[in-house]
Amino acid sequence: MKRALGVCYYPEHWAEDHWADDARRMAEAGLSWVRVGEFAWSLLEPAPGEFDFDWMDRAIDILAQAGLKIVLGTPTATPPRWMLDKYPDMLAIDTDGHPRKFGSRRHYCFSHQGYLDECRRIARVLGERYGGDDRIAAWQIDNEYGCHDTTLSYSQSAQTGFRDWLAQRYQSPEALNAAWGNAFWSMQYRDFDEVDLPNQTVTEPNPAHEMAFRRYSSEQVARFNAVQAKELRTWTNAPLLHNYMGRELDFDHYAVGADLDIASWDSYPLGFLMDRIECDDATRAAFLRQGHPDFQAFHHDLYRTVGRGRWWVMEQQPGPVNWAPWNPAPLPGMVRLWSWEAFAHGAEVVSYFRWRQVPFAQEQMHTGLLRTDASDAQALAEATQVARELAEVPEAGTASAKVAIVFDYASQWACEVQPQGADFDYFNLVFSAYRALRRQGVSIDILSPETTDLSDYALVLIPGLMLLPEALQVAMKAAQARVVLGPRFNCRSAEFRIPDQLPPATDLVDAKVTLTESLPPSASIAAKGGGAIIRWWEHIESVATRHVEAVDGQLILSGDRIQYLAGWPDDALWNLLVTDWLADANIDALKLPDSLRVRDTATHRFFFNYGSETVTFEGEKIPPAGVVWHARESAG
């Protein structure tokens, strides 16, 4: 698919006599895709069974006549008010027992069967009308699953569904009691109908109970998505996608992506820096108007895997957003940089949110490519520049990465259920490893834990994986790559028990974790040669080769081809470890300046300067918020 730019557009927000001019200006700016309809249910069906498609038909006509390809959204993220009259129990319930009421968006419980049937129905109605229309070149199902903490619902529908899920999984209350260890604290159940949802308990619920509910809730998201995907495939051959989010971890994106053709995600670098990234004040100040130099890249690589190689940015930040604690404006050039970085990681489309800033309702402070008066905003010129530049660089796709990291959603849930340390977070652990590799200038693949083949890689990092799947263990054994496990690797069974064989509970590495400690921010374990272990520290027994020790002689890293890392390294130790691993794997490391990042395609090397000062590297001068590329010598 040819690389292209797009934009999100809401014709229902504007007088109809603006539509043709908007479409013309989109095309003149070099945009070729436009997403519509994902929040328009009340206008498409103002009353139950009464449809008004005329306005949407006219909007599609005008946009298509301008040469724009259309992504049509199913509007199920915003059920209309009459839906709540029909199903007053469809609202999600938060952990404190309060309903997530009407008046915003995503006000539904994934477990509610009546609402699921309504979503199937509206998907069928839209498919019947537009599925054979070639102007609809892709479909988006719903919008931003999990946004606003909406995956977990403690409703009656969820309780009924969870009990049925447990009955199918365990077959008998006795089996459930044995699996969960309910002899502890007299928690045995005599019937599945006695099992409540794991909220509002006096102290923490049984972690096996909570983990089971997390798995159930994730499956409800996948089921919800699959119902609409199946319906739409009856009517259209156009690709189906969903727009995921940054650091949204409450459901298994791999499972949702299995029913779709393309993964897309919504990239808001400045909002994320203020709202979703753990970093110190100095880092936040240094990248205030640029975003964290690794956060977007991590998600590009993650969603490339979720989409099995096909992925887009559906919403790219063009200016200040409205939802973060603070909302600075991008440094001039950053919209262009973010766009090119996505393409360098293999994006097919980068679509900006939104075309025109809306002067009313919740998002009126969220900027667009146009201001509210339809004058050009700063980002429009940068988007237009990217559109011109796309013709200058061959479409080569991503380069073949020699380094991979395994990322697993269930391991995040496990650490939320039982963190054992107030600042232990699985995402942050994996991201710290990813950042260390990015600082060395290498390209990285992110892999699912269900990966069955590691033969393409020279180095594979698997930090914090709660449960080792058999297929991945076989792949590790067959691979030639250096594989680094830990910390907190394979430390629980599927039923959230410590394995009978002490972690890491695999014969592929000679290590046994005999004691674990979580360390407060004031404590660390110094390593010989520099750096330290922070947050999480494991005492291990091993007779394998000792690679890194603490200053008191305790093991930090041991093993041969497959090694075990017995703690959470700080940045200095990560740098030392990664440098050694890359050298052993004969992978060139670049040791980049703090603000500079590199990404290779099959034919070109891209440099991205996330800093506010010019950087010189390998003879290239990269200006602030600058992007420079050149042909790679190895590409001929």
C-alpha positions in Angstrom: 0.0 0.0 0.0 1.3 3.4 -0.9 2.2 5.6 2.0 -0.2 8.4 2.5 -1.5 11.1 4.8 -5.0 11.5 6.1 -7.2 13.4 8.5 -10.1 12.9 10.9 -13.2 14.9 9.8 -16.6 15.4 11.4 -19.0 16.9 8.7 -21.8 16.8 11.3 -20.0 19.5 13.3 -20.1 22.0 10.4 -22.6 23.7 8.2 -22.9 21.7 4.9 -21.8 24.7 2.8 -18.3 24.2 4.4 -17.9 20.6 3.3 -16.8 21.1 -0.3 -14.2 23.8 0.6 -12.9 21.5 3.4 -12.5 18.6 1.0 -10.8 20.7 -1.6 -8.3 22.1 0.9 -7.6 18.6 2.3 -6.7 17.4 -1.2 -4.6 20.5 -1.9 -2.6 19.8 1.3 -1.7 16.4 0.0 -4.1 14.4 2.2 -5.7 11.4 0.6 -7.6 9.6 3.4 -10.4 10.9 5.7 -12.0 9.2 8.6 -15.7 9.9 9.3 -18.7 8.7 11.3 -17.2 7.0 14.4 -19.2 9.2 16.8 -22.3 9.9 14.8 -24.8 7.3 15.9 -27.5 9.7 17.2 -27.4 11.5 13.8 -27.5 8.3 11.8 -30.3 6.8 13.9 -32.0 9.6 15.8 -34.7 7.3 17.1 -34.7 3.5 17.3 -35.1 2.1 13.8 -35.4 5.5 12.2 -32.4 6.2 10.0 -31.1 9.4 8.4 -28.3 8.6 6.0 -28.8 11.5 3.6 -26.3 13.8 5.2 -23.7 11.0 5.4 -24.3 10.2 1.7 -23.8 13.8 0.7 -20.6 14.1 2.8 -19.2 10.9 1.3 -20.0 12.3 -2.2 -18.2 15.5 -1.6 -15.2 14.0 0.0 -14.9 11.3 -2.7 -15.3 13.8 -5.5 -12.2 15.6 -4.1 -10.2 12.4 -4.5 -10.3 11.4 -0.8 -10.5 7.7 0.3 -12.8 7.2 3.2 -12.5 5.3 6.5 -16.0 4.8 7.8 -16.3 4.2 11.6 -18.9 2.2 13.4 -20.3 4.6 15.9 -20.5 2.2 18.9 -18.2 4.2 21.2 -21.1 6.7 21.6 -24.5 5.0 22.0 -27.3 7.6 21.7 -29.4 8.6 24.7 -32.4 6.5 23.6 -30.2 3.4 23.8 -30.0 4.0 27.6 -33.8 4.2 27.8 -33.9 0.8 26.1 -31.1 -0.7 28.2 -30.8 1.2 31.5 -28.4 -1.5 32.8 -26.0 -1.2 29.9 -23.7 1.3 31.7 -20.3 0.2 33.0 -19.9 0.3 36.7 -16.6 1.5 38.3 -14.7 -0.3 41.0 -16.6 1.7 43.7 -20.0 0.7 42.4 -20.8 3.9 40.6 -22.3 3.9 37.1 -20.4 5.5 34.2 -23.3 7.7 33.2 -24.4 9.2 29.9 -23.1 12.7 28.9 -19.7 11.8 27.5 -18.6 8.7 25.6 -17.7 5.0 26.0 -20.7 4.7 28.4 -21.2 1.0 27.9 -20.3 -2.3 29.5 -18.6 -4.8 27.2 -20.4 -7.6 28.9 -23.9 -6.3 28.2 -25.5 -8.7 25.7 -28.3 -6.3 24.7 -25.9 -3.6 23.7 -23.7 -6.1 21.9 -26.7 -7.1 19.8 -27.3 -3.4 19.0 -23.7 -3.0 17.9 -24.1 -6.0 15.6 -27.2 -4.5 14.2 -25.7 -1.0 13.5 -22.7 -2.7 11.9 -25.1 -4.7 9.7 -27.1 -1.6 8.7 -24.0 0.3 7.8 -22.5 -2.7 6.0 -25.7 -3.1 3.9 -25.7 0.5 2.9 -21.9 1.2 2.4 -20.2 -2.2 2.2 -20.3 -2.4 -1.6 -19.3 1.3 -2.0 -15.7 1.4 -3.3 -15.3 4.9 -2.0 -15.3 3.4 1.5 -11.7 2.1 1.4 -11.5 1.0 5.0 -13.6 0.6 8.1 -12.8 1.5 11.7 -14.6 -0.5 14.4 -15.6 1.5 17.5 -13.0 4.0 18.8 -10.2 3.6 21.4 -11.2 0.5 23.3 -10.3 0.9 27.0 -10.1 4.7 26.9 -11.2 6.4 30.2 -10.7 3.1 32.1 -13.6 1.4 30.5 -12.3 -2.2 30.0 -13.1 -3.3 33.6 -16.8 -3.0 34.5 -18.3 -4.3 37.8 -21.9 -4.4 36.5 -24.5 -7.1 36.9 -23.9 -8.1 33.3 -20.2 -8.5 34.0 -20.9 -10.5 37.1 -23.3 -12.9 35.3 -20.9 -13.2 32.4 -17.9 -13.8 34.7 -19.7 -16.6 36.6 -20.5 -18.3 33.3 -16.9 -17.9 32.2 -15.7 -19.5 35.4 -18.1 -22.4 35.1 -16.8 -23.1 31.6 -13.1 -22.8 32.7 -13.2 -24.8 35.9 -16.3 -27.0 35.5 -16.9 -27.3 39.2 -16.6 -25.1 42.3 -14.2 -27.6 43.8 -11.8 -27.3 40.9 -12.0 -23.5 41.2 -11.3 -23.6 44.9 -8.3 -25.9 44.4 -6.9 -23.7 41.5 -7.3 -20.5 43.4 -6.1 -21.8 46.8 -9.3 -20.8 48.5 -8.5 -22.7 51.6 -6.6 -19.5 52.5 -8.8 -17.2 54.6 -11.9 -19.6 54.2 -12.6 -18.4 50.7 -14.2 -21.6 49.4 -17.3 -21.4 47.2 -20.0 -24.0 47.0 -21.5 -22.7 43.7 -20.4 -20.4 40.9 -23.2 -18.1 41.7 -21.5 -17.3 45.0 -18.5 -15.7 43.2 -18.7 -11.9 43.3 -16.5 -9.6 41.2 -13.2 -8.7 42.8 -13.9 -5.2 44.0 -14.9 -3.5 47.3 -13.3 -6.3 49.4 -12.0 -5.4 52.8 -8.4 -5.8 51.7 -7.0 -7.1 48.5 -8.9 -9.9 46.8 -7.4 -13.3 46.0 -4.9 -12.5 43.2 -6.1 -15.6 41.3 -9.6 -14.2 41.4 -8.6 -10.8 40.2 -6.4 -12.2 37.5 -9.2 -14.4 36.2 -11.5 -11.3 36.1 -8.8 -9.4 34.1 -8.6 -12.3 31.6 -12.4 -12.4 31.3 -12.7 -8.7 30.8 -10.0 -8.7 28.1 -11.9 -11.5 26.3 -15.1 -9.3 26.4 -13.3 -6.6 24.4 -12.1 -9.2 21.9 -15.6 -10.6 21.6 -17.1 -7.2 21.2 -14.7 -6.4 18.4 -15.1 -9.8 16.7 -18.9 -9.5 16.5 -18.7 -6.3 14.5 -15.8 -7.6 12.4 -17.8 -10.7 11.5 -20.8 -8.7 10.5 -18.9 -6.2 8.4 -17.1 -9.0 6.5 -20.4 -10.2 5.2 -20.8 -6.9 3.4 -17.3 -5.5 2.5 -13.9 -6.6 1.3 -12.3 -3.4 2.5 -9.8 -3.8 5.4 -11.0 -3.5 9.0 -9.1 -1.8 11.7 -9.3 -0.3 15.2 -7.5 2.7 16.6 -5.6 1.6 19.8 -4.1 4.0 22.3 -0.7 4.7 23.9 0.0 2.7 27.0 -3.5 1.2 27.1 -2.9 -2.1 28.7 -6.2 -3.4 30.2 -6.9 -5.8 27.3 -4.9 -8.1 25.0 -4.4 -6.1 21.8 -3.0 -9.2 20.0 -6.3 -11.0 20.6 -8.4 -8.1 19.2 -6.0 -7.6 16.3 -6.4 -11.3 15.2 -9.9 -10.4 13.8 -8.7 -7.2 12.0 -6.6 -6.5 8.9 -4.7 -3.4 10.1 -3.7 -2.0 13.5 -3.8 1.7 14.0 -3.1 3.8 17.0 -3.6 7.4 18.2 -0.3 9.2 18.8 -0.2 12.2 21.1 3.4 12.6 22.1 3.0 15.8 24.3 -0.1 14.5 26.0 1.6 11.2 26.8 4.7 13.0 28.2 2.5 14.9 30.6 0.1 12.0 31.4 1.5 8.5 30.7 5.2 8.4 30.9 7.3 7.8 34.0 10.2 10.2 33.8 12.0 12.8 36.0 11.4 16.5 35.8 14.6 17.1 33.9 13.5 14.8 31.1 10.0 16.2 31.0 11.5 19.7 30.7 13.9 18.8 28.0 11.3 17.2 25.8 8.3 19.4 26.8 7.5 20.4 23.2 8.8 17.3 21.5 7.6 14.3 23.4 9.6 11.4 24.8 12.1 10.3 22.1 11.2 6.6 22.5 7.5 6.4 23.5 6.1 6.8 20.0 8.6 4.4 18.5 7.7 1.7 21.1 4.1 1.8 20.0 4.9 1.9 16.3 6.9 -1.3 16.8 4.2 -2.9 19.1 1.3 -2.1 16.7 3.2 -3.3 13.7 3.2 -6.7 15.4 -0.5 -6.4 16.5 -1.4 -5.7 12.8 0.9 -8.5 11.5 2.9 -6.0 9.6 0.2 -3.6 8.6 -0.4 -0.5 10.7 -1.4 3.1 10.6 -1.4 6.2 12.9 -5.1 7.0 12.9 -4.8 10.2 15.1 -1.5 12.2 15.0 -1.3 15.1 17.4 -1.1 18.4 15.4 -0.9 20.9 18.4 -1.9 21.3 22.0 -4.5 18.7 23.1 -7.2 19.2 25.7 -6.9 16.2 28.0 -3.5 16.1 29.6 -2.7 17.9 32.9 -0.8 20.5 30.9 -1.0 21.0 27.2 2.1 22.7 25.6 2.4 23.4 21.9 4.8 21.3 19.7 8.2 22.8 18.8 8.0 23.9 15.1 8.9 20.9 13.0 7.7 18.2 15.4 4.5 17.3 13.5 6.7 16.6 10.5 9.1 14.6 12.7 6.4 12.5 14.3 4.9 11.8 10.8 8.2 10.7 9.3 9.2 8.6 12.3 6.0 6.6 11.9 6.7 6.1 8.2 10.2 5.0 9.0 8.8 2.3 11.3 6.5 1.1 8.5 3.3 3.0 8.8 1.1 2.9 5.7 -0.9 6.0 6.7 -0.5 8.9 9.1 -3.8 10.6 9.8 -4.0 13.9 11.8 -6.6 14.6 14.4 -8.4 16.7 13.5 -9.1 18.8 10.4 -10.7 21.8 12.1 -10.7 22.7 15.8 -14.2 22.5 17.1 -15.6 25.6 19.0 -17.9 23.7 21.2 -18.2 20.7 23.6 -15.5 18.7 25.4 -12.7 19.0 22.8 -12.9 22.7 21.9 -9.3 23.2 23.3 -8.0 20.4 21.1 -6.2 21.9 18.1 -6.5 20.8 14.5 -4.9 21.5 11.1 -7.3 24.4 10.9 -8.4 26.9 13.6 -12.0 27.3 14.5 -12.4 30.1 11.9 -11.0 27.8 9.2 -7.6 29.6 8.9 -4.5 27.5 8.7 -3.0 26.3 12.0 0.8 25.8 12.2 0.6 22.0 11.6 -1.0 22.3 8.2 2.1 23.6 6.6 4.1 20.7 8.2 1.6 18.1 7.0 1.8 19.6 3.5 5.6 19.5 3.6 5.4 15.8 4.5 3.0 15.1 1.6 5.5 16.7 -0.8 8.5 14.8 0.7 6.8 11.4 0.5 7.5 11.3 -3.2 11.3 11.7 -2.5 12.0 8.6 -0.5 11.5 5.1 -1.9 8.9 2.9 -0.2 11.2 0.3 1.2 9.3 -0.8 4.3 11.1 -1.6 7.6 14.6 -3.0 7.8 15.0 -6.5 9.1 15.6 -6.1 12.9 18.2 -8.3 14.6 17.0 -7.4 18.1 13.6 -8.2 19.6 11.7 -7.7 22.9 8.7 -9.8 24.0 5.8 -7.8 25.3 2.8 -9.4 27.1 -0.4 -7.8 28.3 -1.2 -10.5 30.9 2.1 -9.8 32.6 1.0 -6.2 33.1 -2.2 -7.3 34.7 -0.2 -9.7 37.0 2.0 -6.9 38.2 -1.0 -4.6 38.8 -2.7 -7.4 40.7 0.4 -8.1 42.9 3.0 -5.4 42.4 5.0 -6.3 45.6 6.6 -2.9 45.1 4.8 0.4 44.8 6.8 1.4 41.7 7.0 -1.9 40.0 5.3 -1.7 36.6 5.7 -4.3 33.9 5.3 -1.7 31.1 8.0 0.5 32.6 10.4 -2.5 32.9 10.0 -3.4 29.3 10.1 0.2 28.2 13.4 0.7 30.1 14.9 -2.1 28.1 13.6 -0.7 24.9 15.0 2.7 25.7 18.4 1.3 26.4 18.4 -0.4 23.0 17.2 2.8 21.2 20.0 4.8 22.8 22.4 2.5 20.9 20.7 3.2 17.6 19.4 -0.3 16.9 16.0 -1.2 15.3 13.8 -3.4 17.4 10.9 -5.8 16.8 8.3 -6.2 19.5 7.0 -9.8 19.7 4.0 -11.5 21.1 4.6 -14.1 23.8 3.0 -16.6 21.4 5.9 -16.2 19.0 7.1 -19.6 17.7 10.2 -18.6 15.8 13.2 -16.5 16.9 15.5 -17.6 14.2 15.7 -14.1 12.6 17.2 -12.5 15.7 20.6 -12.2 17.3 19.4 -10.8 20.6 16.1 -11.3 22.3 15.1 -9.7 25.6 12.2 -11.1 27.7 12.0 -9.1 30.9 9.1 -9.7 33.4 7.1 -12.3 31.4 4.9 -13.8 34.1 4.1 -17.1 32.4 6.3 -18.8 29.7 4.2 -20.3 27.0 5.4 -23.7 25.8 5.8 -22.6 22.2 8.0 -19.7 23.2 10.2 -22.0 25.3 10.6 -24.3 22.3 11.5 -21.3 20.1 14.1 -20.1 22.7 15.7 -23.5 22.7 15.9 -23.7 18.9 17.2 -20.2 18.4 20.8 -19.2 18.0 20.2 -15.8 19.5 21.4 -14.5 22.8 18.2 -14.6 25.0 18.0 -12.6 28.2 15.3 -13.5 30.7 14.2 -11.8 33.9 13.7 -10.2 36.2 10.4 -11.6 37.5 10.3 -14.1 34.7 8.0 -17.1 34.7 7.2 -16.5 38.3 3.5 -17.5 38.3 1.4 -20.3 36.9 -1.7 -19.6 34.9 -3.7 -19.7 38.2 -1.3 -17.2 39.8 0.7 -19.7 41.9 4.4 -19.7 42.5 5.6 -22.7 40.3 6.7 -25.9 42.1 10.0 -25.5 40.4 11.2 -22.1 41.7 11.3 -19.2 39.1 12.4 -18.9 36.4 11.1 -22.5 36.3 12.7 -23.5 33.0 15.6 -25.8 32.4 16.9 -23.6 29.6 18.8 -21.4 32.1 20.7 -22.5 35.2 19.2 -20.1 37.8 16.9 -20.4 40.8 15.3 -17.4 42.5 15.4 -18.0 46.2 14.4 -14.6 47.5 12.9 -11.4 46.0 13.1 -7.9 47.4 11.3 -4.7 46.2 13.5 -1.7 46.8 12.2 1.9 47.7 13.5 4.8 45.6 16.1 5.6 48.3 17.8 2.1 47.9 19.8 0.4 45.2 22.3 -2.4 44.7 25.5 -1.2 43.2 27.0 -3.3 40.4 30.7 -4.0 39.9 31.8 -1.8 36.9 29.1 0.8 37.3 25.3 1.2 37.4 23.0 -0.4 39.9 19.9 -2.5 40.5 16.8 -0.5 41.4 13.2 -1.3 42.4 13.4 -5.2 42.1 16.2 -7.5 43.3 16.3 -11.3 43.2 18.7 -13.5 45.0 19.6 -16.4 42.7 21.5 -19.6 42.9 23.4 -20.5 39.7 26.5 -22.4 38.7 26.5 -20.9 35.2 28.9 -18.3 33.9 28.9 -15.2 36.1 28.7 -12.1 33.9 27.8 -9.3 36.3 27.9 -9.2 40.0 26.9 -6.7 42.7 29.7 -5.1 44.7 29.0 -7.6 47.5 29.5 -10.5 45.1 25.8 -11.5 44.6 24.8 -12.4 41.1 23.1 -9.9 38.7 23.6 -11.7 35.4 24.5 -15.3 34.7 24.2 -17.9 32.0 25.5 -18.9 28.7 23.5 -18.3 25.5 20.4 -18.0 27.6 21.0 -15.7 30.5 19.1 -14.6 33.6 19.0 -10.9 34.8 18.2 -10.9 38.5 17.0 -7.3 38.9 15.8 -4.0 37.4 18.8 -2.1 36.0 19.1 1.6 36.2 19.9 3.4 33.0 23.6 3.3 33.6 23.6 -0.5 34.1 21.2 -1.0 31.2 23.7 0.9 28.9 26.6 -1.4 30.0 24.5 -4.6 29.6 23.1 -3.7 26.2 26.5 -2.6 24.9 27.9 -6.0 25.8 25.0 -8.0 24.4 25.1 -6.1 21.1 28.9 -6.6 20.8 28.5 -10.3 21.4 25.8 -10.5 18.8 28.0 -8.5 16.2 25.3 -5.8 16.0 26.7 -2.3 15.5 25.9 0.2 18.3 25.9 3.9 17.7 25.9 5.4 21.2 23.6 8.3 20.2 23.4 11.8 21.8 20.5 12.0 24.2 18.1 13.7 21.9 18.9 11.8 18.7 17.3 8.6 17.5 17.9 6.5 14.4 15.6 4.2 12.4 16.7 2.1 9.3 14.4 1.1 6.5 15.6 -1.4 3.9 17.1 1.5 1.8 17.6 4.5 4.0 18.7 5.6 7.5 16.6 8.2 9.2 17.9 10.6 12.0 15.3 12.2 14.3 16.4 15.0 16.6 14.0 15.2 19.5 16.1 18.0 21.0 15.9 21.8 20.9 19.5 22.3 19.6 21.2 21.2 16.4 23.0 17.9 16.7 25.9 16.7 14.5 26.3 12.9 14.1 28.0 10.8 11.4 28.6 14.0 9.5 24.9 14.9 9.5 23.7 18.2 11.0 20.2 17.6 12.3 18.4 20.8 13.3 16.0 21.0 16.3 12.9 18.9 15.6 14.7 17.9 12.4 14.5 14.8 10.2 17.4 13.8 7.9 17.7 10.7 5.8 20.2 9.2 3.5 20.6 6.1 1.5 22.2 3.2 3.4 25.5 1.9 1.9 24.4 -1.7 2.5 21.2 -1.1 0.5 23.3 -0.4 -2.6 
